[in-house]
Amino acid sequence: MPNFTPEDLLLYQAGELDDVQTNAIAEELMVNWAFREKFNVIKEAFMRLNTMKLQSPRKQSIQSIMRYAMRKPVTV
């Protein structure tokens, strides 16, 4: 059994994996009940987020973030 991370499942749900990884996860989902349950939780959260009505942040919040960003030195 390959060792997949939650990030792998998120990428699988979003369709952002290559064919080899996609096929490996699809096969594991068919045979591994616990893995399938973890994926179902991610899939349900994904669907809920896509149907959720989003609200814009308050202008005060954006201004606070911008003030903070302006005073932080940029380090590379």
N, C-alpha and C positions, 0 to 999 in steps of 0.2 A: 504494500500500500504506500503510495507516494505521500509525502508530508505537505499538505496544502495549508495555507494560512487564510485567515479571514479576508485579507487583502486580495488573495487569489479569487475568492468567491465573489467579492465585489467587482473585480475586473471581469470575471466570467459573466455576471449579471449584466454588466454594462456592454458586453460584447467587445472588450478591448484586449483579448488574449489572442495569441497566434493559434493556428489550427492544431498544433500538437498539444498545447496546453488545454485548449478547449475540449479536445477529444478525451484527454486524460481525465479531466474533471467530470465530463459527461459520463464516462465509464464508471468512475468512482461513485457518482450519484446514483447509478443504477444498482450497485451492489452493496453500498454502505448506508445503512439506515440512519445512523447517528450523523453522518456527514450530510445526508439529505435533509435531516431536520434542521441542522445549522443553516443550510442554504435556504430552506423555506422561511426561516426567520429573517434572513437578509432580503429575500425576495418580497416578503410582506412589508418590511420597512421601506424598501424601494418604492413599492406601489403606493404606500401611504404618503411618502414624501412627495411623490409626483402629483397626488390629488389634493395636497394641502394648500390652502390659500395662504400666500405669503403676505407679510406686512412690511412696509418700508420702515427703516429705523428712524428714530426721531432725529431732527436736525441737530439737536444738542449733542446727541451721541456721535454723530459724524464729525461735528466740530471738535469735540474732545479728542477723538482719534486723530484727526488731522493736526491739532496742536501738539499732541504727543509725538507724532511722526516727525514733525518739523524740528523738534528739539533733540531728537535722538541722533547721535553721530552715526554715520554710515560706516560700517567696518566690512572689509572684504577679506 
